[in-house]
Amino acid sequence: MLVFCCGSVRFAPVLLVLMLVSCYPAACSTSVVIQRDAQFDVTYDDTVTSDNQTIYSYNHTVSRNKTEGVRVSVELMSESAQSPVLFVVRQKQAVLSFQVPLILRGLYQRKYQYTQLGRTLCQPPTKAVAETQFFFVDVSTLSSAGIQYQLRVSRVDSFTLQTDKKFSFNATPSQPQFFKYVFPDGVDTVIVKVNSQKNFPCSVMSIQDIQCPVYDLDNNVAFIGMYQTMTTTAAITVQRKDFPSNSFYVVVVVKTEDEACGGPLRFYPLLPDELLDAGNRSKTLDVIVSPAINSEVYVMGMLFCLGIFLSFYLLTFLVACVENKRYDAAPVSPYEYGSFGEFVKVFIRIDFCIGCVLICLSVSLRSLESVGRSRHESLSSVEEDDYDTLADIDSDKNIVRTKKFLCVSDLARKDKRILKSNFKELKHLKWQTKTLQVKICSKCECRDVFSSFNNILSNLGYVLLGLLFLLIILQRDILHNRALERNENTAMECGIPKHFGLYYAMGTALMMEGLLSACYHVCPNYTNFQFDTSFMYMIAGLCMLKLYQKRHPDINASAYSAYACLAAVIFFSVLGVVFGKGNTAFWIVFSVIHILATLLLSTQLYYMGRWRLNSGILRRMLYVIYTDCIRQCSGPMYIDRMVLLVMGNIVNWSLAAYGLIKRPNDFASYLLAIAICNLLLYFAFYIIMKLRSGERIQCLALVCILFTAVVWGFALFFFFQGLSTWQKTPAESREHNRECILLSFFDDHDIWHFLSSIAMFGSFLVLLTMDDDLDTVQRDKIYVF
């Protein structure tokens, strides 16, 4: 079948086609030209040779207010034609030509032959109310033997698509279809959706301007306009401003092969010019054009997003009011519960422009540095090398840290100014990481930049809740420093030592997770998915560091070693994205490094850092095995620690084995799963040991734990809905697309963004408040585990 497309064409190609049709070499003077008047919807069964040429003349009425398509259908009846038959359709302002059999090429220059063709012609424009126009179909060949063919020209009554009305049709690689859509009054943006019940054959949906020729074959459909490959669904948003004629063509083409949609690839032909049988590649499709959401829906979506997360600011303010009234009459230290007045002052300083907030926050953090220097010497004059270097101090550390039962006071012996310096450096390093990541992300390019604005907007929760967490930490930090200035016993000798550097880093990482996730959703693909996960690794690592620091302040990792470890994780993430896909050598190396790192970290944690990695390590290991396992069978001295480390090794060895055997394509998510599993294991161990040691969890912390667990459950439900995936082809990924379910604007993945940001904020609050019950307990009565 053929469809004519009218519009302006260049005269040189037209003249060349006419010359080929009318004057073949050595036959110009002898060929017979037969011209006949033809009728629509009549099938003509004729024969053509090199001695005769047939011209079919059609006429039809073209109306200015009605668009009517014309479709030309051709079928070659002779099975072994020596030469192809050339069909040329001449219209008022356009020429369309094709040969039968039609040869379409696939991947690696595979050739597929089609003897049935169908093409649609576009209606030529007219300024008159009604005009009679002629067009001609010329049929010729160079074959001396007669070639039998069938020709049928018919009208396409449903050529113009109607808004919100579904239309069904069939298409094949040699019989593409296209339709016209005209924007109605008051509609500026529409969504064109094409659906099919069959995954294969693979097809392409294209949006093209009203012009001729229409690119409606597999080898040229991607030349102009917008297009999407599809299996079962495709959708493209079209705006009126992009089409001066206020109309456009919807072109649907079935591809010759399914490789672009993730389908199997056919065998390679034995001979270079061998023609392959395409088989049955007919596909039934539905097309519907619907108005897109208007600006009011966008405004409602943005207001809803802001309202959800700003309500947490209001809720935090109300909780501060309740806590202030509850403890106003109680004779307790203001440091223990916080000061409502100070909390209000912090909130008054907020400017809801994020840039101004960060400036205010930076100024506040700098002012805090001067508060902690109220003693006789400045922080810069105190170095860690001034401590723990003498032999007696080393001996003291060996004695203290190898005790069977440790208390927090045993591991809080370093000068607080040194620890504050270390954790402040970590905070500064996190800001440097943020700058580096943004620079990398700025290189992401995508033609349709804001195609998923809802997925970008829904990341706002990470930024706003991260900022709120920073403000909460700022308030606690101010109150703690003022309590230290007053030499309050509860601040100096009781509770878990207060170090806020990691909390600041966690809040900043949560904000950066939102920014980088938004960058990823501008152009989501396999390469830039690492930006979406980079700060997830950091958040998991910082949470584990903070859990360990609570009871081990003196032997926690320094800022530089922590940053180096996080940088190594991101480095391996990049290597996994680039080289890890199906690379056995990479997975072997990574699994070995993973297991060795697990063993080294286990040793470090079990011996509280009192061991050395040097040339005598093997000799000492053999000696321990001989004395503790062979000479006499004795159990581990630190049973609780051993249980945690054994479970951790089992989990990590299992994950390493899974990665080596399965070699998952999504290395970034695999690495994130390792971090999350270790974090959850350590957190569960911490809670169990806390309760086992006779400590209690206060009401606020318990509410945070239960609330966070529930929100995480709902968040994971929406996360595993899998609306898209870059691990498959774009066409396969679209199979998972569904309609927006919230305000006709946010989809399942947006709800995951909302809930996961709230859940992460709640998780941070759990880490912050879970040990508040120890604020009045002497540190020599708080156990280390």
NORGIKA-V885670 format. One record per residue. N is the residue number from 0. RES is the residue in one letter. PHI is phi in whole degrees, 0 to 359 (NA if undefined). BURIAL is # if it has 24 or more other ideal C-beta (glycine too) atoms within 12 Angstrom, else .. Layout:
{{N;RES;PHI;BURIAL} {N;RES;PHI;BURIAL}}
This chain:
{{0;M;NA;#} {1;L;233;#} {2;V;235;#} {3;F;273;#} {4;C;241;#} {5;C;259;#} {6;G;169;#} {7;S;281;.} {8;V;230;#} {9;R;277;.} {10;F;286;.} {11;A;299;.} {12;P;298;.} {13;V;295;#} {14;L;297;.} {15;L;296;.} {16;V;297;#} {17;L;297;.} {18;M;293;.} {19;L;296;#} {20;V;287;#} {21;S;269;.} {22;C;216;.} {23;Y;281;#} {24;P;301;.} {25;A;66;.} {26;A;224;.} {27;C;297;.} {28;S;268;.} {29;T;245;.} {30;S;289;#} {31;V;259;.} {32;V;259;#} {33;I;250;.} {34;Q;247;.} {35;R;221;.} {36;D;285;.} {37;A;242;#} {38;Q;245;.} {39;F;292;#} {40;D;61;.} {41;V;241;.} {42;T;269;.} {43;Y;254;#} {44;D;252;.} {45;D;230;#} {46;T;234;#} {47;V;231;#} {48;T;226;#} {49;S;288;#} {50;D;269;#} {51;N;222;#} {52;Q;227;#} {53;T;247;#} {54;I;240;#} {55;Y;259;#} {56;S;253;.} {57;Y;238;#} {58;N;223;.} {59;H;206;#} {60;T;268;.} {61;V;256;#} {62;S;252;.} {63;R;290;.} {64;N;260;.} {65;K;224;.} {66;T;258;#} {67;E;231;#} {68;G;273;#} {69;V;235;#} {70;R;238;#} {71;V;252;#} {72;S;243;#} {73;V;227;#} {74;E;222;#} {75;L;271;#} {76;M;269;#} {77;S;284;#} {78;E;280;.} {79;S;237;.} {80;A;279;#} {81;Q;288;.} {82;S;226;.} {83;P;287;#} {84;V;261;#} {85;L;260;#} {86;F;247;#} {87;V;234;#} {88;V;253;#} {89;R;253;#} {90;Q;245;#} {91;K;296;#} {92;Q;229;#} {93;A;203;#} {94;V;227;#} {95;L;232;#} {96;S;228;#} {97;F;199;#} {98;Q;245;#} {99;V;229;#} {100;P;289;#} {101;L;270;#} {102;I;253;#} {103;L;248;#} {104;R;260;#} {105;G;250;#} {106;L;293;#} {107;Y;57;.} {108;Q;61;.} {109;R;297;#} {110;K;246;#} {111;Y;238;#} {112;Q;253;#} {113;Y;232;#} {114;T;256;#} {115;Q;247;#} {116;L;232;#} {117;G;213;#} {118;R;227;#} {119;T;255;#} {120;L;256;#} {121;C;276;#} {122;Q;286;#} {123;P;293;#} {124;P;289;#} {125;T;216;.} {126;K;266;.} {127;A;281;.} {128;V;297;.} {129;A;212;.} {130;E;212;.} {131;T;269;.} {132;Q;236;#} {133;F;251;.} {134;F;216;#} {135;F;232;#} {136;V;244;#} {137;D;263;#} {138;V;237;#} {139;S;206;#} {140;T;203;#} {141;L;260;#} {142;S;284;#} {143;S;285;.} {144;A;276;.} {145;G;291;.} {146;I;242;#} {147;Q;270;#} {148;Y;214;#} {149;Q;236;#} {150;L;231;#} {151;R;216;#} {152;V;244;#} {153;S;222;#} {154;R;274;#} {155;V;255;#} {156;D;293;.} {157;S;259;.} {158;F;293;#} {159;T;265;#} {160;L;281;#} {161;Q;255;.} {162;T;296;.} {163;D;64;.} {164;K;243;.} {165;K;281;.} {166;F;229;#} {167;S;253;.} {168;F;200;#} {169;N;246;#} {170;A;212;#} {171;T;224;#} {172;P;302;#} {173;S;264;#} {174;Q;230;#} {175;P;290;#} {176;Q;228;#} {177;F;214;#} {178;F;224;#} {179;K;253;#} {180;Y;228;#} {181;V;246;#} {182;F;297;#} {183;P;285;.} {184;D;296;.} {185;G;85;.} {186;V;245;.} {187;D;253;.} {188;T;220;#} {189;V;229;#} {190;I;243;#} {191;V;263;#} {192;K;242;#} {193;V;238;#} {194;N;231;#} {195;S;211;#} {196;Q;278;.} {197;K;253;#} {198;N;290;#} {199;F;235;#} {200;P;286;#} {201;C;294;#} {202;S;222;#} {203;V;227;#} {204;M;250;#} {205;S;232;#} {206;I;248;#} {207;Q;230;#} {208;D;289;#} {209;I;284;#} {210;Q;200;#} {211;C;244;#} {212;P;280;#} {213;V;272;#} {214;Y;273;#} {215;D;233;#} {216;L;239;#} {217;D;300;#} {218;N;272;#} {219;N;219;.} {220;V;295;#} {221;A;270;.} {222;F;290;.} {223;I;225;.} {224;G;73;#} {225;M;248;#} {226;Y;212;#} {227;Q;219;#} {228;T;283;#} {229;M;208;#} {230;T;255;#} {231;T;248;#} {232;T;206;#} {233;A;207;#} {234;A;209;#} {235;I;227;#} {236;T;272;#} {237;V;237;#} {238;Q;250;.} {239;R;300;.} {240;K;296;.} {241;D;276;.} {242;F;229;#} {243;P;301;.} {244;S;277;.} {245;N;60;.} {246;S;205;#} {247;F;202;#} {248;Y;261;#} {249;V;255;#} {250;V;254;#} {251;V;235;#} {252;V;234;#} {253;V;267;#} {254;K;282;#} {255;T;285;#} {256;E;224;#} {257;D;257;#} {258;E;298;.} {259;A;293;#} {260;C;254;#} {261;G;85;#} {262;G;278;#} {263;P;289;.} {264;L;259;.} {265;R;290;.} {266;F;295;.} {267;Y;279;.} {268;P;296;.} {269;L;290;.} {270;L;248;.} {271;P;302;.} {272;D;257;.} {273;E;291;.} {274;L;270;.} {275;L;262;#} {276;D;278;.} {277;A;286;#} {278;G;73;.} {279;N;275;.} {280;R;241;#} {281;S;277;#} {282;K;221;#} {283;T;264;.} {284;L;228;#} {285;D;240;#} {286;V;234;#} {287;I;215;#} {288;V;245;#} {289;S;234;#} {290;P;297;#} {291;A;281;#} {292;I;295;#} {293;N;266;.} {294;S;295;.} {295;E;296;.} {296;V;293;.} {297;Y;298;.} {298;V;297;.} {299;M;297;.} {300;G;297;#} {301;M;293;.} {302;L;295;.} {303;F;298;#} {304;C;298;#} {305;L;296;.} {306;G;297;.} {307;I;301;#} {308;F;273;#} {309;L;290;.} {310;S;296;.} {311;F;291;#} {312;Y;297;#} {313;L;296;.} {314;L;296;.} {315;T;297;#} {316;F;298;#} {317;L;294;.} {318;V;298;#} {319;A;297;#} {320;C;296;.} {321;V;297;.} {322;E;296;#} {323;N;296;.} {324;K;292;.} {325;R;294;.} {326;Y;250;.} {327;D;300;.} {328;A;272;.} {329;A;279;.} {330;P;278;.} {331;V;239;.} {332;S;294;#} {333;P;297;#} {334;Y;292;#} {335;E;294;#} {336;Y;249;#} {337;G;93;#} {338;S;246;#} {339;F;297;#} {340;G;300;.} {341;E;294;#} {342;F;297;#} {343;V;297;.} {344;K;299;.} {345;V;298;#} {346;F;288;#} {347;I;296;.} {348;R;282;.} {349;I;284;#} {350;D;249;.} {351;F;286;.} {352;C;285;.} {353;I;299;.} {354;G;298;.} {355;C;294;.} {356;V;298;#} {357;L;295;#} {358;I;295;.} {359;C;300;#} {360;L;294;#} {361;S;297;.} {362;V;296;.} {363;S;297;#} {364;L;294;#} {365;R;293;.} {366;S;292;.} {367;L;293;#} {368;E;298;#} {369;S;286;.} {370;V;295;.} {371;G;284;#} {372;R;255;.} {373;S;277;.} {374;R;273;.} {375;H;284;.} {376;E;234;.} {377;S;281;.} {378;L;293;#} {379;S;294;.} {380;S;275;.} {381;V;254;.} {382;E;242;.} {383;E;294;.} {384;D;293;.} {385;D;290;.} {386;Y;235;.} {387;D;60;#} {388;T;249;.} {389;L;286;.} {390;A;297;.} {391;D;292;.} {392;I;292;.} {393;D;301;.} {394;S;299;.} {395;D;296;.} {396;K;294;#} {397;N;298;.} {398;I;291;.} {399;V;290;#} {400;R;282;#} {401;T;259;.} {402;K;295;.} {403;K;291;.} {404;F;241;.} {405;L;256;#} {406;C;245;#} {407;V;299;#} {408;S;298;#} {409;D;290;#} {410;L;248;#} {411;A;230;#} {412;R;262;#} {413;K;289;#} {414;D;298;#} {415;K;297;#} {416;R;290;#} {417;I;293;#} {418;L;297;#} {419;K;298;#} {420;S;297;#} {421;N;299;#} {422;F;284;#} {423;K;294;#} {424;E;297;#} {425;L;298;#} {426;K;299;#} {427;H;293;#} {428;L;297;#} {429;K;295;#} {430;W;294;#} {431;Q;296;.} {432;T;299;#} {433;K;300;#} {434;T;298;.} {435;L;299;.} {436;Q;295;#} {437;V;296;.} {438;K;297;.} {439;I;296;.} {440;C;293;#} {441;S;293;.} {442;K;276;.} {443;C;292;#} {444;E;236;.} {445;C;204;.} {446;R;292;.} {447;D;264;.} {448;V;296;.} {449;F;249;.} {450;S;289;.} {451;S;235;#} {452;F;299;#} {453;N;296;#} {454;N;292;#} {455;I;282;#} {456;L;297;#} {457;S;293;#} {458;N;282;#} {459;L;299;#} {460;G;299;#} {461;Y;299;#} {462;V;291;#} {463;L;292;#} {464;L;286;#} {465;G;297;#} {466;L;295;#} {467;L;298;#} {468;F;296;#} {469;L;298;#} {470;L;293;#} {471;I;296;#} {472;I;294;#} {473;L;300;#} {474;Q;297;#} {475;R;293;#} {476;D;295;#} {477;I;300;#} {478;L;295;#} {479;H;294;#} {480;N;294;#} {481;R;291;#} {482;A;295;#} {483;L;293;#} {484;E;298;.} {485;R;273;.} {486;N;55;.} {487;E;287;#} {488;N;296;.} {489;T;296;#} {490;A;277;#} {491;M;264;#} {492;E;237;#} {493;C;242;#} {494;G;74;#} {495;I;291;#} {496;P;306;#} {497;K;269;#} {498;H;229;#} {499;F;256;#} {500;G;301;#} {501;L;293;#} {502;Y;296;#} {503;Y;299;#} {504;A;296;#} {505;M;295;#} {506;G;297;#} {507;T;295;#} {508;A;297;#} {509;L;295;#} {510;M;296;#} {511;M;292;#} {512;E;300;#} {513;G;296;#} {514;L;294;#} {515;L;286;#} {516;S;296;#} {517;A;297;#} {518;C;299;#} {519;Y;298;#} {520;H;283;#} {521;V;297;#} {522;C;212;#} {523;P;291;#} {524;N;201;#} {525;Y;297;#} {526;T;288;.} {527;N;267;#} {528;F;295;#} {529;Q;299;#} {530;F;290;#} {531;D;289;#} {532;T;256;#} {533;S;303;#} {534;F;279;#} {535;M;294;#} {536;Y;302;#} {537;M;294;#} {538;I;296;#} {539;A;298;#} {540;G;295;#} {541;L;294;#} {542;C;295;#} {543;M;295;#} {544;L;298;#} {545;K;292;#} {546;L;301;#} {547;Y;289;#} {548;Q;293;#} {549;K;305;#} {550;R;252;#} {551;H;227;#} {552;P;297;#} {553;D;284;#} {554;I;245;#} {555;N;290;#} {556;A;298;#} {557;S;288;#} {558;A;299;#} {559;Y;287;.} {560;S;292;.} {561;A;296;#} {562;Y;295;#} {563;A;297;.} {564;C;295;#} {565;L;295;#} {566;A;295;#} {567;A;296;.} {568;V;298;#} {569;I;293;#} {570;F;298;.} {571;F;293;#} {572;S;298;#} {573;V;295;#} {574;L;299;#} {575;G;295;#} {576;V;293;#} {577;V;278;.} {578;F;246;.} {579;G;280;#} {580;K;287;.} {581;G;73;.} {582;N;264;.} {583;T;296;.} {584;A;299;.} {585;F;298;#} {586;W;292;#} {587;I;295;.} {588;V;298;.} {589;F;297;#} {590;S;296;#} {591;V;296;.} {592;I;296;#} {593;H;299;#} {594;I;293;#} {595;L;296;.} {596;A;297;#} {597;T;296;#} {598;L;293;.} {599;L;296;.} {600;L;294;#} {601;S;298;#} {602;T;296;#} {603;Q;298;#} {604;L;288;#} {605;Y;292;#} {606;Y;265;#} {607;M;54;#} {608;G;81;#} {609;R;267;.} {610;W;207;.} {611;R;229;.} {612;L;261;.} {613;N;215;.} {614;S;293;.} {615;G;267;.} {616;I;296;.} {617;L;293;.} {618;R;296;.} {619;R;291;.} {620;M;296;.} {621;L;296;.} {622;Y;294;.} {623;V;295;.} {624;I;298;.} {625;Y;292;.} {626;T;284;.} {627;D;265;.} {628;C;244;.} {629;I;262;.} {630;R;295;.} {631;Q;211;.} {632;C;274;.} {633;S;238;.} {634;G;284;.} {635;P;294;.} {636;M;289;.} {637;Y;251;#} {638;I;294;.} {639;D;299;#} {640;R;298;#} {641;M;296;.} {642;V;299;.} {643;L;301;#} {644;L;290;#} {645;V;296;.} {646;M;296;#} {647;G;298;#} {648;N;293;#} {649;I;298;.} {650;V;297;#} {651;N;289;#} {652;W;295;#} {653;S;294;.} {654;L;295;#} {655;A;295;#} {656;A;295;.} {657;Y;299;.} {658;G;297;#} {659;L;290;#} {660;I;278;.} {661;K;275;.} {662;R;47;#} {663;P;298;#} {664;N;291;.} {665;D;272;#} {666;F;292;#} {667;A;298;#} {668;S;290;#} {669;Y;297;#} {670;L;294;#} {671;L;294;#} {672;A;297;#} {673;I;298;#} {674;A;296;#} {675;I;292;#} {676;C;299;#} {677;N;293;#} {678;L;295;#} {679;L;297;#} {680;L;297;#} {681;Y;291;#} {682;F;295;#} {683;A;298;.} {684;F;298;#} {685;Y;297;#} {686;I;296;#} {687;I;297;.} {688;M;292;#} {689;K;297;#} {690;L;292;.} {691;R;293;.} {692;S;277;#} {693;G;86;.} {694;E;277;#} {695;R;236;.} {696;I;252;#} {697;Q;291;#} {698;C;301;.} {699;L;298;#} {700;A;294;#} {701;L;295;.} {702;V;299;.} {703;C;297;#} {704;I;296;#} {705;L;295;.} {706;F;299;#} {707;T;295;#} {708;A;298;.} {709;V;295;.} {710;V;295;#} {711;W;299;#} {712;G;299;.} {713;F;294;.} {714;A;297;#} {715;L;294;.} {716;F;301;.} {717;F;287;#} {718;F;295;.} {719;F;276;.} {720;Q;292;.} {721;G;60;.} {722;L;287;#} {723;S;199;#} {724;T;204;#} {725;W;272;#} {726;Q;285;#} {727;K;246;#} {728;T;290;#} {729;P;304;#} {730;A;296;#} {731;E;292;#} {732;S;297;#} {733;R;291;#} {734;E;298;#} {735;H;270;.} {736;N;295;#} {737;R;223;.} {738;E;291;.} {739;C;294;#} {740;I;250;.} {741;L;237;#} {742;L;59;#} {743;S;55;.} {744;F;225;#} {745;F;257;#} {746;D;258;#} {747;D;300;#} {748;H;290;#} {749;D;295;#} {750;I;296;#} {751;W;300;#} {752;H;299;#} {753;F;302;#} {754;L;289;#} {755;S;291;#} {756;S;294;#} {757;I;294;#} {758;A;294;#} {759;M;292;#} {760;F;299;#} {761;G;296;#} {762;S;296;#} {763;F;296;#} {764;L;295;#} {765;V;298;#} {766;L;299;#} {767;L;286;#} {768;T;251;#} {769;M;293;#} {770;D;249;#} {771;D;295;#} {772;D;291;#} {773;L;262;#} {774;D;296;#} {775;T;249;#} {776;V;260;#} {777;Q;299;.} {778;R;293;#} {779;D;282;.} {780;K;245;.} {781;I;257;#} {782;Y;281;#} {783;V;262;#} {784;F;212;#}}
